Amino acid sequence: MGVIGLGRMGQIHARILARQIRGAQLMAVADLDPARAQGAATSLGVPYWYDNPDDLLARADLRAVLIATSSDTHVDLVVAAARAGLEILCEKPLALDLQGTDRAIAAAEQAGVRLQVGFMRRTQPEYLRLRRAIREGRLGRPVLFRATQRDPDSPPASFCDPAVSGGILVDMGIHEFDLARWLFEDEIRAVQAFATASVFPELEAVGDFDNATVNLAFEAGAVGTVDLSRNARYGEDIRTEVIGSKDGMFVGALPAGSKSASDGQEGIDRCYRPQLQSFVDAIREDGELAASGADARAALEIALAARRSAETGEVISLRH
């Protein structure tokens, strides 16, 4: 495998791939910053590094690539990787609009390669247990979904710019919107969002928000709420609750004091290791991917509807 993009997420993926994944060898890394690429290769014992992604994609000994660059660059890299005949794991979102998403999906289909999107919670044991409980009917009929995703501080406004990352409702919220669909095995028919840039006014200047809530209406009648924050000073806070007609389940933990819920590097590894292992296993065993391009499109459609709702104050209906 190769990794393209060695920012925070790319370095996490590269480190886990190099040291913790069965059945895969990290052969090459690429980043536009040559010092970063060389430094990552040296520290992880990776044989080859590049400051041009095209050079990595041209390697004949690669079977797959992980794309962890800026979100606004994902589409072109997915298309290039597909044309190179590589299996692809791309960080979310697959694109910042539906047209780009469709282009990426079509490129993978035409090339006959797998395309998985980085919805890592689908592979985490606690979320798999929750989904199993729902599918087996132990909670009864699902009626309420609630998800919280809060970061202790905001990234720079240059990152939060919706033209770069999609903004809070895409960059952060897309995980929760995918989780809602996946857990309930149902589609969202309408969204209503409220958002503000009251803590970091510089985000308003680029068209983004620092706090948001999104109400969801499912096709089968369930309802849900997603809350997002960039200023939960007490630490990272990720929780999911499902209430059914007979019982409920809770995933996550309340951060204690100022300590982050992720408990450092090991917590990060627990989040992302299962996703990488599942991708490698799917390739080696010709198995099913955890999250497809179609899943990426459906979650992005919800996120874009939420952003439109936040901007207009309207309830936005989605057609399926």
Residue pairs with C-beta under 8 A, 6 or more apart in sequence:
1 17
1 24
1 25
1 26
1 27
1 62
1 63
1 64
1 65
1 66
1 280
2 26
2 27
2 28
2 29
2 30
2 56
2 57
2 59
2 62
2 64
2 65
2 66
2 86
3 10
3 13
3 14
3 17
3 26
3 28
3 29
3 30
3 65
3 66
3 68
4 10
4 29
4 30
4 31
4 53
4 56
4 57
4 65
4 66
4 67
4 68
4 69
4 77
5 30
5 31
5 67
5 68
5 69
5 70
5 91
6 14
6 29
6 30
6 31
6 33
6 36
6 37
6 40
6 68
7 31
7 68
7 69
7 70
9 68
9 91
10 29
10 31
10 66
10 68
10 69
11 40
12 268
12 272
13 66
13 68
13 272
13 276
14 26
14 29
14 40
14 44
14 46
14 66
15 44
16 269
16 272
16 273
16 276
17 24
17 26
17 66
17 276
18 26
18 44
18 45
18 46
19 44
20 269
20 273
20 276
21 273
21 276
21 277
21 280
22 277
22 280
23 280
23 281
23 284
24 64
24 276
24 280
26 44
26 46
27 46
27 47
27 48
27 59
27 61
27 62
28 41
28 46
28 47
28 48
28 49
28 50
28 56
28 59
28 62
29 37
29 40
29 41
29 44
29 46
29 48
29 49
29 50
29 56
30 37
30 49
30 50
30 51
30 52
30 53
30 55
30 56
31 37
31 40
31 51
32 51
32 52
33 51
34 49
34 51
37 49
37 50
37 51
38 49
40 46
40 49
41 47
41 48
41 49
48 56
48 59
50 56
53 69
53 77
53 80
54 80
56 62
56 65
57 65
57 80
57 81
57 84
57 86
58 84
62 86
63 86
63 87
63 283
64 86
64 87
64 88
64 89
64 279
64 280
64 283
65 81
65 86
65 87
65 88
65 89
66 88
66 89
66 90
66 91
66 276
67 74
67 77
67 78
67 81
67 88
67 89
67 90
67 91
68 91
69 77
69 91
70 164
70 165
71 91
71 92
71 93
71 95
71 96
71 164
71 165
71 166
71 170
71 171
72 96
72 163
72 164
72 165
74 90
74 91
74 93
74 94
74 95
74 100
74 104
75 94
75 95
75 100
75 101
75 103
75 104
77 90
78 88
78 90
78 94
78 104
78 107
78 108
78 115
79 103
79 104
79 107
81 88
81 113
82 88
82 104
82 107
82 108
82 110
82 111
82 113
82 115
83 107
83 111
85 111
85 113
86 113
87 113
87 114
87 115
87 283
88 108
88 113
88 114
88 115
88 116
89 116
89 117
89 118
89 275
89 276
89 279
90 104
90 115
90 116
90 117
90 118
91 117
91 118
92 117
92 118
92 119
92 174
92 175
92 178
92 296
92 299
93 101
93 117
93 166
93 170
93 171
93 174
93 296
93 299
93 300
93 303
94 100
94 101
94 104
94 105
94 115
94 117
94 293
94 296
94 297
94 300
95 101
95 103
95 104
95 300
96 162
96 163
96 166
96 170
97 300
97 304
98 297
98 300
98 301
98 304
101 293
101 296
101 297
101 300
102 297
104 115
104 293
105 115
105 293
105 294
105 296
105 297
108 114
108 115
108 293
114 282
114 283
114 289
115 289
115 292
115 293
116 279
116 282
116 289
116 290
116 291
116 292
117 291
117 292
117 293
117 295
117 296
118 275
118 291
119 175
119 178
119 179
119 182
119 290
119 291
119 295
119 296
119 299
120 271
120 272
120 274
120 275
121 127
121 175
121 178
121 179
122 128
122 178
122 179
122 182
122 275
122 290
122 291
123 274
123 275
123 277
123 278
123 290
124 270
124 271
124 274
125 274
126 251
127 179
127 183
127 240
127 251
130 183
130 240
130 242
130 249
130 251
131 182
131 183
133 139
133 249
134 142
134 183
134 184
134 185
134 242
134 244
135 185
138 244
138 246
138 247
139 242
139 243
139 244
139 245
139 246
139 247
139 248
139 249
140 244
140 245
140 246
140 247
141 244
141 245
142 183
142 184
142 186
142 222
142 242
142 243
142 244
143 221
143 222
143 223
143 243
143 244
143 245
144 222
144 223
144 224
144 241
144 242
144 243
144 248
145 180
145 183
145 184
145 216
145 218
145 222
145 223
145 224
145 225
145 240
145 241
145 242
146 224
146 225
146 226
146 240
146 241
146 242
146 243
147 176
147 179
147 180
147 224
147 225
147 226
147 227
147 239
147 240
147 241
148 226
148 227
148 237
148 238
148 239
148 240
148 252
149 172
149 173
149 175
149 176
149 226
149 227
149 228
149 229
149 237
149 238
150 227
150 228
150 229
150 230
150 232
150 236
150 237
150 238
151 172
151 229
151 230
151 231
151 232
151 236
152 231
152 232
152 233
152 234
152 235
152 236
152 260
153 230
153 231
153 233
154 160
154 199
154 200
154 203
154 210
154 230
154 231
155 165
155 230
157 200
157 202
157 203
157 205
157 206
157 208
158 164
158 206
159 165
160 167
160 168
160 171
160 203
160 206
160 208
160 230
161 167
161 206
161 207
161 208
162 170
162 206
162 207
162 208
162 307
165 171
166 174
166 303
167 207
167 208
167 209
167 307
168 195
168 208
168 209
168 210
168 212
168 228
168 230
169 193
169 195
169 209
169 212
169 214
169 228
169 303
169 304
169 306
169 307
169 310
170 300
170 303
170 304
170 307
172 228
173 212
173 214
173 226
173 228
173 303
173 306
174 299
174 300
174 302
174 303
176 214
176 226
176 228
176 240
177 188
177 214
177 216
177 226
177 299
177 302
177 303
177 306
178 291
178 295
178 296
178 298
178 299
179 240
180 188
180 216
180 218
180 224
180 226
180 302
181 187
181 188
181 295
181 298
181 299
181 302
182 295
183 240
183 242
184 218
184 220
184 222
186 218
186 219
186 220
186 222
187 218
187 219
187 298
187 318
187 320
188 216
188 217
188 218
188 219
188 302
188 318
189 217
189 218
189 219
189 317
189 318
189 320
190 216
190 217
190 315
190 316
190 317
190 318
191 214
191 215
191 216
191 217
191 302
191 305
191 306
191 309
191 315
191 316
191 318
192 214
192 215
192 309
192 314
192 315
192 316
193 212
193 213
193 214
193 215
193 306
193 307
193 309
193 310
194 212
194 213
194 310
195 209
195 211
195 212
195 213
195 310
196 209
196 210
196 211
196 212
197 203
197 204
197 208
197 209
197 210
198 210
198 211
199 210
199 211
199 230
199 231
200 210
200 230
200 231
203 209
203 210
203 230
209 310
210 229
210 230
210 231
211 227
211 228
211 229
211 230
211 231
212 227
212 228
212 229
212 306
212 310
213 225
213 226
213 227
213 228
214 225
214 226
214 227
214 228
214 306
214 309
215 223
215 224
215 225
216 223
216 224
216 225
216 226
216 302
217 223
217 224
218 224
219 320
229 237
233 258
234 255
234 257
234 258
235 255
235 258
235 259
235 260
235 261
236 255
236 260
236 261
236 262
237 252
237 254
237 255
237 261
238 252
238 261
239 250
239 251
239 252
239 253
239 254
240 250
240 251
240 252
241 248
241 249
241 250
241 251
242 248
242 249
252 261
253 261
254 261
255 261
260 267
261 267
262 268
262 271
275 290
278 289
278 290
279 289
279 290
281 287
282 288
282 289
282 290
301 318
302 318
305 316
305 318
306 316
308 314
308 316
309 315
309 316
